[in-house]
């Protein structure tokens, strides 16, 4: 799995048709690879298919400490996903 530009996830799967048949914003590539839009709805569907992907709410933080006052709300939302 690879996150591409904080917009999509590149997955290497045994059965790519399992994902492309249920996620409209996905595209089958060569070599059993699938490109999936990195959104909340898509992440829920992938989670239901037992495919572990990071939450799109986290985004690209590069390990920096977030001083935004909404950090706690963001962490609570991540807990609920």
Secondary structure, 3 states (H helix, E strand, C coil): CEEECCCEEEEECCCCHHHHCCCCCEEEECCCEEEEECCHHHHHHHHHCCCCCCCCCCCCCCCCCCCCCCHHHHHHHHHHC
